[in-house]
Amino acid sequence: MADDSLMGELYGILLDGLGEGDERALDKLYSKYDTAFPSELEQDTQSKLKSTLDRLLGDVGGAVEGPLASRPHFAMLFAAVAHREVGTPAGLVDAMPNRDEPALQDPVTAIANLLRLAEIIESDAPPKNDEAKLFWQAPRAATVRVASRRARFPFF
């Protein structure tokens, strides 16, 4: 069921943007689209899902291991790639990064940056850089809560 839950969350990111990542949020998503999910929206969302996963796993898949393969971090990585590649609603994120940034233009750099984020996640001590420190602290709170996601999303 964990796979189904993750897929539900990924669909939710594409449909409604970044929000809470707990099961209650998924239940609300399922209720919202249970009776009204037009076929054109379904096809569009499936296309965006495939495009995003192809780009993520094709270009930076080498970094999707360790902590970045865990559900909360993978969901953030997916959200960042989806935002860049296909556009996503803001959801509960206050300020969405510019989609025209050169992110993912150089997969080697993107992988190196993601592996650095993975090191920060696994580190027992906070980084010296204040911005990286914010990222380091956020996952130690509730990783599925929007406050943590707001802090982490821009880094991804």
C-alpha positions as CSV (number, residue, x, y, z in Angstrom):
1,M,0.0,0.0,0.0
2,A,3.0,2.3,0.5
3,D,3.5,2.4,-3.3
4,D,-0.2,3.3,-3.9
5,S,0.1,6.0,-1.2
6,L,3.2,7.5,-2.9
7,M,1.6,7.4,-6.3
8,G,-1.5,9.2,-4.8
9,E,0.8,11.9,-3.4
10,L,2.6,12.3,-6.7
11,Y,-0.8,12.8,-8.5
12,G,-1.8,15.2,-5.8
13,I,1.3,17.3,-6.4
14,L,0.5,17.5,-10.1
15,L,-3.2,18.2,-9.5
16,D,-3.2,20.5,-6.5
17,G,0.4,21.4,-5.8
18,L,2.6,20.8,-2.8
19,G,0.6,20.3,0.4
20,E,0.6,18.1,3.5
21,G,1.9,14.6,2.8
22,D,0.1,12.6,5.4
23,E,-2.7,10.1,4.9
24,R,-5.4,12.6,5.8
25,A,-4.3,14.8,2.9
26,L,-4.4,11.8,0.6
27,D,-7.9,10.9,1.8
28,K,-9.0,14.4,1.0
29,L,-7.5,14.2,-2.5
30,Y,-9.2,10.8,-3.1
31,S,-12.5,12.3,-2.0
32,K,-12.1,15.4,-4.2
33,Y,-11.4,13.5,-7.4
34,D,-13.4,10.3,-6.6
35,T,-16.6,11.3,-8.4
36,A,-15.3,14.0,-10.7
37,F,-12.1,13.2,-12.6
38,P,-12.7,14.1,-16.2
39,S,-10.9,11.8,-18.7
40,E,-9.0,14.8,-20.3
41,L,-7.7,15.7,-16.8
42,E,-6.8,12.1,-16.2
43,Q,-4.9,11.8,-19.5
44,D,-3.1,15.2,-18.9
45,T,-2.1,14.2,-15.4
46,Q,-0.8,10.8,-16.5
47,S,1.2,12.4,-19.2
48,K,2.7,14.9,-16.7
49,L,3.5,12.0,-14.3
50,K,5.2,10.0,-17.0
51,S,7.1,13.0,-18.3
52,T,8.3,14.0,-14.8
53,L,9.3,10.5,-13.8
54,D,11.1,9.9,-17.1
55,R,13.1,13.2,-16.6
56,L,13.8,12.5,-12.9
57,L,14.8,8.9,-13.2
58,G,16.5,9.4,-16.6
59,D,18.6,12.5,-15.8
60,V,19.1,12.4,-12.0
61,G,18.1,8.9,-11.2
62,G,21.7,8.2,-10.1
63,A,21.1,10.4,-7.1
64,V,17.9,8.7,-6.0
65,E,19.3,6.5,-3.4
66,G,19.7,6.6,0.4
67,P,17.7,9.4,2.0
68,L,16.5,10.8,-1.4
69,A,14.8,7.5,-2.1
70,S,12.7,7.8,1.0
71,R,9.1,8.8,0.4
72,P,9.2,12.4,1.9
73,H,12.4,13.3,0.1
74,F,11.5,11.6,-3.2
75,A,8.1,13.4,-3.2
76,M,10.0,16.8,-2.8
77,L,12.4,15.8,-5.6
78,F,9.4,14.8,-7.8
79,A,7.6,18.1,-7.0
80,A,10.7,20.1,-8.0
81,V,11.2,18.3,-11.3
82,A,7.5,18.4,-12.0
83,H,7.4,22.2,-11.3
84,R,10.4,22.7,-13.6
85,E,9.2,20.4,-16.4
86,V,5.4,20.5,-16.6
87,G,4.4,23.2,-14.1
88,T,2.5,22.6,-10.9
89,P,0.1,24.6,-8.9
90,A,1.7,26.3,-5.9
91,G,-0.5,24.5,-3.4
92,L,0.5,25.5,0.1
93,V,4.0,26.7,-0.9
94,D,4.2,30.5,-0.5
95,A,6.6,31.3,-3.3
96,M,7.3,29.0,-6.2
97,P,10.8,29.2,-7.7
98,N,11.1,30.5,-11.2
99,R,10.5,27.7,-13.7
100,D,13.0,29.2,-16.2
101,E,16.0,28.7,-13.9
102,P,18.6,26.4,-15.5
103,A,17.9,23.5,-13.2
104,L,18.5,20.1,-14.8
105,Q,20.3,21.6,-17.8
106,D,23.4,19.8,-16.6
107,P,22.5,16.5,-15.1
108,V,26.0,16.0,-13.7
109,T,25.7,19.2,-11.7
110,A,22.2,18.3,-10.6
111,I,23.3,14.9,-9.4
112,A,26.2,16.4,-7.5
113,N,23.9,18.9,-5.8
114,L,21.3,16.2,-4.9
115,L,24.0,14.0,-3.4
116,R,25.1,17.0,-1.4
117,L,21.5,17.4,-0.1
118,A,21.6,13.7,0.8
119,E,24.8,14.2,2.8
120,I,23.1,17.1,4.6
121,I,20.1,15.0,5.4
122,E,22.2,12.2,6.9
123,S,24.6,14.5,8.8
124,D,24.4,14.6,12.6
125,A,25.7,18.1,12.7
126,P,24.2,21.2,11.0
127,P,26.1,22.7,8.1
128,K,27.9,26.0,8.6
129,N,26.0,27.6,5.7
130,D,22.8,29.2,7.1
131,E,20.7,28.3,4.1
132,A,21.8,24.7,4.2
133,K,21.2,24.7,7.9
134,L,17.5,25.5,7.2
135,F,17.3,22.5,4.9
136,W,19.1,20.3,7.5
137,Q,16.7,21.3,10.3
138,A,13.5,21.0,8.3
139,P,13.6,17.2,7.7
140,R,14.1,16.7,11.4
141,A,10.7,18.1,12.0
142,A,7.7,16.3,10.5
143,T,8.9,15.7,6.9
144,V,5.3,15.4,5.6
145,R,4.2,18.7,7.1
146,V,3.9,21.7,4.9
147,A,6.2,23.8,7.1
148,S,9.0,21.4,6.5
149,R,8.1,21.1,2.8
150,R,8.2,24.9,2.4
151,A,11.7,25.0,3.8
152,R,13.0,22.0,1.7
153,F,11.2,22.5,-1.6
154,P,13.4,25.5,-2.9
155,F,16.6,23.4,-2.3
156,F,15.3,20.6,-4.4
